[in-house]
Amino acid sequence: MSKIAIINLGAHGHVNPTLTMTQELVKRGHQVHYFLTEEFAAAVQDTGAVHCPYESDFSNHVPPADKVVEMIPTFPLRLLSEAAATMRQIFDRVRDLRPDVILYDPMCVAGRLIAEALAVPAATLHATYAANDRVSIWQATHLAPPADAIVAEYVQLAAQLSSTYGTSTPTMQSIKTYSEPLNIVFVPRAFHPESASFDQRYQFVGPGFSTRPTSGRWVPNQTKRERRLFVSMGTVFNAWPEFFQMAAEAFGGADWDVQMAIGSRVTRSSLGVLPENVHAAAYLPQLDILPQAAAAIMHGGMGTTMEALSHGVPLVIIPQMPEQAMTARRVAELGLGLHLAREEVTPRSLSQAVHQVTTDPTIQANVATMREQLDLRNSRPGYLLAADAVEIYFS
């Protein structure tokens, strides 16, 4: 039995793909300690791992979706600041644990620095795209470089961390493209852009979900699958009530059953009176709804994208930040759906897009092919491949 420490950001999109892998490692007899915010305590405990809490307000500082690109030049400093705050809380606990290996999300810079400081083998867990000199979620057009004051603050903090913990000094570029001897990517090779440009250190295991029984939280009405629509802007950049109003206008009164997950930043009352065939709630059990949906209008979060495609659901992607824009482009390139820019969204464009993805035979065929590749009955699931890779790495 080995001791494994997992260190992650407190964000659903970064945590969810890792949970089934964590459960599998515990099942195989390993002692897993998962360092994560309190919000995820129950989810971690359900895997059988030991939840090791730390405090963070990282996810509370979410800019409006139309300001995300402007935030990118300052993001390395934000990640390094989060690392400093996290390390103050957990460094001693990880040291005292004496893990055999440390697994961490590449955006969780604390994991990288702690592993280096303690000279413990480490591997990255990419919930979304890996990065190299040809592919990066940091890429965006017309970005101004970070202001001199931001660079100076970053350099000062990086030097402070290096001095305090005895590590190399993390550069801004390394924040974006750092790799370990093992890098596990929870994205299928067929979906990942430029996957051939990544060397053998990168293992594209595919999504981390497993087959699951229905939760029973949602029971479909009599509407046929081909007339059911799932709508979501995810859990972070979703403060866009006008979008949900446009979706309700586009499909209200028609023979669609519309299930809208509006998130916690939009109130149900702000949407006004909705048509009878449009149901809106802060959260909906999408794993129950997607198998019963003909199409999905969504933000392009990797988890929801993979879950939708695994159930053969064509997509209309309206990205709210650069990573999602990469997903939207990839969905369009592979013929799995359509990409709509935020400024293109109207009731009419939504209606036309859904009509196209549900009637175009090429899109339907491409989605069926991708579903076959993601079908857990036909291939070894990503969470098993991830657990295999971790065991081979430190054995």
C-alpha positions, 0 to 999 in steps of 0.5 A: 500500500502506498500513500498518495497525496492529491492537491487540487483547486476547489473548483468543480471542473477541476475536481470532478474528473479526479474523483473516480480515479481517487475511488479506484486508487483507494479500492486498490488498497492505497492510502489517499489523502486529498487536500481540497476545500471544505465544499468538496468534503463529502465528495472526497469522503465518498471515494474513501479518501481522507479529506484534508481541508484548506481554506480558499476564496479563489472561486469567489473572485469570478469576473463577468464573462465578458471581462475574462479575457482581460483577466488572463494577463494577471492570472499567473499572479493570481495562481501564484498568490493562491499557491502561497496561501495554500502552502501556508496551510498545508505544507507541514501536513503534506511533509508529515504525511510523507507521501510516496507520490503527489498528484496535482492539478497544473493550475494548483501551483502549490502541488508542484512546489510542495512536491519539489520542496519535499523531493517527492515524485509528482504527476499532473492531473489535467481536467481539461487541455494539456499545454505545450508550445503549440496548444494552450488555453492561455492563448487569446488574441490581442492580449496586452502583456501584464502591466509592469506592476503585476510583473514586479509583484509576481517576481517578488512573490516567486522569489519569496516562495523559492526562498521560504521553501527551497524550490526553484523560482516559478516563472510566469511561463512555467505557470502555463506550460509546466510538466512532470514526468507523468501528466494524466489528461482526462480528455480523449486523444481524439478530441484534444487539439494537436494531441500528436505534439505531446510526448510520451509523458502525456497520457490521454486517458479520457473522461474520468466518469464511470457508469452510474445508476440513475440518481432518481432526482429527476424523472422525465415526463412523457416528452420524447427524447428527440424533443428534450433540450438541456441548457446550462452555462455551468457553475462559474461564468453563468451570471447571464440572465438575458441568455436564459430569457432568450432560450426560454423565448426561443423554445417556449410554447413549442413542443420542446421540454426545456431543462435549464440549469441557471446556476447560483448567480441567476435567480429564478425570479429574474427570468420573469414568467417562463413558458410551461414547457421551460423548467429552470432551477439553480442545479439539475442532475445533468447525468440523468437528463443528458441521456434523455436529451436531443441536444444541449446548449452549453458553455463548453466546460469539459466535464459537461461536454464529455458527458453530453457526447458520451450520451450522443448529444449534439452540442451548441457551444456558447463559450464564456472564457478561453478554455471553453472557446477552445472546446467550442472550436474543437466541437465545430472542427470535429462536426459534433455541433456548432459554435455560437459567439456570445454576441451572436446569441438571439432567440432566433440563432438559438432556435436555428442552431438547435434545429441544425444540430438535431437534423444535420446527418453529418453532425449526427453521424459524428456524434455517434462515432464519438459516443462509441469512442467514449462508451465505457462498454467498449473501452477501458474507462479513463479513471482506470487508465489514470489509476493504472498510470499512477501505479506504474509511475511510482511502482 
